Amino acid sequence: MFTYSTTGTCSRQIVFDVNDADNTLHNVKFIGGCSGNLQGIGRLVEGKNLDEVETLLAGIRCRSNTSCPDQLSRAITAYKKAREERAANGGK
């Protein structure tokens, strides 16, 4: 489970799982924010390719020049960076 603290949105955090074998997103949950809309986003991205979701949601704007979908894109970017750093450190 990866946890990302959001900025500039009503939601405070995003948590999700990634199946690294096929690079798919699972169990996306937003903490705080508009419950119905954010549950909808979570269901829409369930099982989707990580790179596809990252690209699709990047740059969507609401308040503070970002949005919950944009923050999910940023969370995916942060996850991928952390995964690369773990790989570079021998999986630690």
N, C-alpha and C positions, 0 to 999 in steps of 0.2 A: 504494500500500500504506500503510495507516494502522497505526501501532504504539501500543499502550496498555500502560502498566505497571500491573499489578494490585496491589491491596493486600488483605491479609487472607485470601489463598487460597494453595493449594499451587502453582498456576500463577503464573508471574512476569510473563508478557506475553501479549497477544493481538494478532495481526496479521490484517488482513483488507483486502479490496478492496471498493469500492462502485461499482456502475454508476450514475452520477448521472443518466443518461438515464431510467432506469426505477426508480431508488431501491432497487436490490436489492443484497443482501449476497453476497459471493463469497470463496472461498479462506480461510475462517476457520481459523486455526491458533492453538492454545494452546501456549505454551512452558512446560514443566514441568507438574506436576499428574498426574492419573490419565489416562494416555494413551488407553485404550480409551473411557472415558466422554467425554472431551473431543473425540476424533475423531468420536464419535457426535453430539455437539452440533453440530460443524462441518458434518457431512453433513445434519443435520436442518434447519439454517438456510440452507443453500446455495440461492441464488436467491430467497430470501424477501424480502418488503418490509421495509426498514429500520425503519420506524415500528412495524410489527407485531411484529417480533422484540424491539425495545426494550421495548415494553409487555408482551409475553408473559413475558419473563424477569426484569423488574424485581421486586425484593423477595424473590426466592428466597433462603432463608437456609441456611447450613451452619455453618461456623466463623466467628468474629469478626463475626457479624451480617451476613455477605455470603456469596457462593458464586461459583463460576466462571460459572454462567449470569447471575447478578446483575452480575458484573464485565463480562460481554459487553454487557449492557444499558447499563452506565455508559460503556463504551468507545464504544458507538454514540452516546450523548449527547455525549461529548467530540468525536467525529468531526463531528457535526452542528454543534456550536458552532464548531469550527475552520473548517468549510465556510462558515458564516455570516460569520465574521470575514474570511475570504479574499474573499468576495463584497463585503463592506462596504469592503474596501481595494482594490477594483478587480481582484480575482483574483490578487493578489500573495501 
